[in-house]
Amino acid sequence: MASEQHNFIVSAIARKIKQAGFSIIYLEGKYQDVEISRFDIPPKITRHRPDVVGEKDNKTFCVGEAKTRNDLHSDRTRNQITDFWTLVKLNPNNKLIIGIPLSAELDLQRLFLKLGLSDQEQIDVICIPDKLLPNEEDI
């Protein structure tokens, strides 16, 4: 089950996807934080299921993925980002949005360097100030 911090980041990604002009078609998380109607669970992209998928004009799409600081050090995250990027880069209008706590920004930059994804125009990063994230110990 996803943590409250993860769900908070997913909600921020969903807002960013909508602001970019995409309609959300799949969402795994607390849909009530995004819309009043439930979304279908996203399909797998290669081996992984993203947190959010948006679509624009039936031609382009946006993949959103939330990561906590600890997630960024896992092999699973490296594989997810690589798989999502492989599909996103097929169309220059597609987007990959990754949401993280602000305190994990350097960790994500290091991961992007390892994966050869630094300075990709199709990748947006949302950094959520840690003070805004729910405190898991209070839940």
Sine and cosine of phi, psi and omega as CSV:
sin_phi,cos_phi,sin_psi,cos_psi,sin_omega,cos_omega
0.00,0.00,0.66,-0.75,-0.03,-1.00
-0.95,0.32,0.53,-0.85,0.03,-1.00
-0.97,0.24,0.27,-0.96,0.07,-1.00
-0.89,0.46,-0.60,0.80,0.04,-1.00
-0.89,0.45,-0.70,0.72,0.02,-1.00
-0.86,0.50,-0.73,0.68,0.01,-1.00
-0.88,0.48,-0.61,0.79,0.03,-1.00
-0.89,0.46,-0.70,0.72,0.00,-1.00
-0.91,0.40,-0.65,0.76,0.05,-1.00
-0.86,0.52,-0.67,0.74,0.02,-1.00
-0.88,0.48,-0.66,0.75,0.04,-1.00
-0.90,0.43,-0.64,0.76,0.04,-1.00
-0.90,0.44,-0.68,0.73,0.01,-1.00
-0.86,0.51,-0.67,0.74,0.05,-1.00
-0.89,0.46,-0.67,0.74,0.01,-1.00
-0.89,0.45,-0.65,0.76,0.02,-1.00
-0.89,0.47,-0.70,0.72,0.03,-1.00
-0.90,0.44,-0.67,0.75,0.02,-1.00
-0.88,0.47,-0.48,0.88,0.00,-1.00
-0.99,0.14,0.03,1.00,0.08,-1.00
1.00,-0.04,0.14,0.99,0.04,-1.00
-1.00,-0.03,0.52,-0.86,0.14,-0.99
-0.99,-0.14,0.73,-0.68,0.00,-1.00
-0.96,0.27,0.79,-0.61,0.02,-1.00
-0.92,-0.40,-0.40,0.92,0.05,-1.00
-0.65,-0.76,0.60,-0.80,0.05,-1.00
-0.44,-0.90,0.76,-0.66,0.13,-0.99
-0.92,-0.39,0.94,-0.34,-0.06,-1.00
0.41,-0.91,-0.27,-0.96,0.00,-1.00
-0.98,0.18,1.00,-0.06,-0.06,-1.00
-0.87,0.49,-0.44,0.90,-0.02,-1.00
-0.89,0.46,-0.41,0.91,0.04,-1.00
-0.98,0.22,-0.17,0.99,-0.10,-0.99
-0.88,-0.48,-0.73,0.69,-0.07,-1.00
-0.57,-0.82,0.16,-0.99,0.05,-1.00
-1.00,0.01,-0.32,0.95,0.02,-1.00
-0.97,-0.25,0.52,-0.85,-0.04,-1.00
-0.96,0.28,0.58,-0.81,0.08,-1.00
-0.98,-0.22,0.37,-0.93,0.16,-0.99
-0.95,0.31,0.43,-0.90,0.08,-1.00
-0.95,0.31,0.68,-0.74,-0.04,-1.00
-0.87,0.49,0.55,-0.84,0.12,-0.99
-0.96,0.28,0.30,-0.96,0.06,-1.00
-0.95,0.31,0.64,-0.77,0.16,-0.99
-0.95,-0.31,0.93,-0.36,-0.15,-0.99
0.86,0.52,-0.99,-0.17,-0.05,-1.00
-0.94,-0.35,-0.01,1.00,-0.18,-0.98
-0.74,-0.68,0.51,-0.86,0.03,-1.00
-0.98,-0.20,0.88,-0.48,0.02,-1.00
-0.96,0.28,0.25,-0.97,0.03,-1.00
-0.97,0.26,-0.62,0.78,-0.06,-1.00
-0.60,-0.80,0.60,-0.80,0.13,-0.99
-0.73,-0.68,0.76,-0.65,0.07,-1.00
-0.88,-0.47,0.38,-0.93,-0.04,-1.00
-0.70,-0.71,0.54,-0.84,0.05,-1.00
-0.71,-0.70,0.83,-0.55,0.09,-1.00
0.83,0.56,0.46,0.89,-0.02,-1.00
0.80,0.59,0.29,0.96,-0.04,-1.00
-0.87,-0.49,-0.60,0.80,-0.08,-1.00
-0.83,-0.56,0.38,-0.93,0.00,-1.00
-0.62,-0.78,0.24,-0.97,0.00,-1.00
-0.73,-0.69,0.76,-0.65,0.06,-1.00
-0.96,-0.30,0.76,-0.65,0.04,-1.00
-0.88,-0.47,0.70,-0.71,-0.03,-1.00
-0.66,-0.75,0.80,-0.59,0.03,-1.00
-0.99,-0.12,0.65,-0.76,0.01,-1.00
-0.68,-0.74,0.69,-0.72,0.16,-0.99
-1.00,0.02,0.17,-0.99,-0.06,-1.00
-0.85,0.53,-0.69,0.72,-0.01,-1.00
-0.91,0.42,-0.53,0.85,0.01,-1.00
-0.86,0.50,-0.55,0.83,-0.14,-0.99
-0.92,0.39,-0.19,0.98,-0.03,-1.00
-0.98,-0.22,0.12,0.99,-0.07,-1.00
-0.99,-0.12,0.47,-0.88,0.10,-1.00
-0.89,0.45,-0.58,0.81,0.00,-1.00
-0.86,0.52,-0.70,0.71,0.01,-1.00
-0.90,0.44,-0.69,0.73,0.04,-1.00
-0.85,0.53,-0.70,0.71,0.01,-1.00
-0.91,0.41,-0.66,0.75,0.03,-1.00
-0.86,0.51,-0.80,0.60,-0.04,-1.00
-0.87,0.49,-0.66,0.75,0.03,-1.00
-0.89,0.46,-0.72,0.70,0.01,-1.00
-0.90,0.44,-0.72,0.70,0.00,-1.00
-0.89,0.45,-0.67,0.74,-0.01,-1.00
-0.90,0.45,-0.62,0.78,0.00,-1.00
-0.83,0.55,-0.63,0.78,0.01,-1.00
-0.99,0.14,-0.67,0.74,-0.04,-1.00
-0.87,0.49,-0.66,0.75,-0.10,-1.00
-0.94,0.35,-0.13,0.99,0.01,-1.00
-0.92,0.39,-0.42,0.91,0.01,-1.00
-0.74,-0.67,0.83,-0.56,-0.06,-1.00
-0.90,0.44,-0.19,0.98,0.04,-1.00
-1.00,-0.06,-0.14,0.99,0.06,-1.00
-0.95,0.30,0.36,-0.93,-0.01,-1.00
-0.70,-0.72,0.50,-0.87,0.19,-0.98
-0.84,-0.54,0.85,-0.52,0.01,-1.00
-0.90,-0.43,0.82,-0.57,0.02,-1.00
-0.90,-0.44,0.79,-0.61,0.02,-1.00
-0.95,-0.32,0.70,-0.71,-0.04,-1.00
-0.59,-0.81,0.30,-0.95,0.21,-0.98
-0.92,0.39,0.55,-0.83,0.01,-1.00
-0.82,0.57,-0.59,0.81,-0.02,-1.00
-0.91,0.41,-0.23,0.97,-0.01,-1.00
-0.98,-0.18,0.12,0.99,-0.08,-1.00
-0.85,0.52,-0.71,0.70,0.01,-1.00
-0.90,0.43,-0.61,0.79,0.05,-1.00
-0.88,0.48,-0.67,0.74,0.02,-1.00
-0.93,0.38,-0.65,0.76,0.05,-1.00
-0.86,0.50,-0.66,0.75,0.04,-1.00
-0.90,0.44,-0.66,0.76,0.03,-1.00
-0.90,0.44,-0.70,0.72,0.05,-1.00
-0.86,0.51,-0.65,0.76,0.06,-1.00
-0.86,0.50,-0.72,0.69,0.01,-1.00
-0.88,0.48,-0.58,0.81,-0.05,-1.00
-1.00,0.01,-0.07,1.00,-0.03,-1.00
0.95,0.32,0.53,0.85,-0.06,-1.00
-0.92,-0.40,0.25,0.97,0.02,-1.00
-0.92,0.40,0.62,-0.78,0.09,-1.00
0.87,0.49,0.59,0.81,0.09,-1.00
-1.00,0.05,0.84,-0.54,-0.04,-1.00
-0.91,0.42,-0.40,0.92,-0.03,-1.00
-1.00,0.08,-0.05,1.00,0.02,-1.00
-0.94,-0.34,0.84,-0.54,0.09,-1.00
-0.94,-0.35,0.58,-0.81,0.04,-1.00
-0.87,-0.50,0.75,-0.66,0.10,-1.00
-0.95,-0.31,0.84,-0.54,0.04,-1.00
-0.95,-0.30,0.90,-0.44,-0.01,-1.00
-1.00,-0.06,0.84,-0.54,0.05,-1.00
-0.82,0.57,0.74,-0.67,-0.07,-1.00
-0.83,0.56,-0.55,0.84,0.00,-1.00
-0.89,0.45,-0.42,0.91,0.00,-1.00
-0.99,0.12,-0.33,0.94,-0.05,-1.00
-0.97,0.25,0.61,-0.79,0.04,-1.00
-0.86,0.51,0.63,-0.78,0.05,-1.00
-1.00,0.10,0.92,-0.39,-0.07,-1.00
-0.85,0.53,-0.49,0.87,-0.02,-1.00
-0.95,0.31,-0.37,0.93,-0.02,-1.00
-1.00,0.04,-0.10,1.00,-0.10,-0.99
-0.99,-0.13,0.00,0.00,0.00,0.00
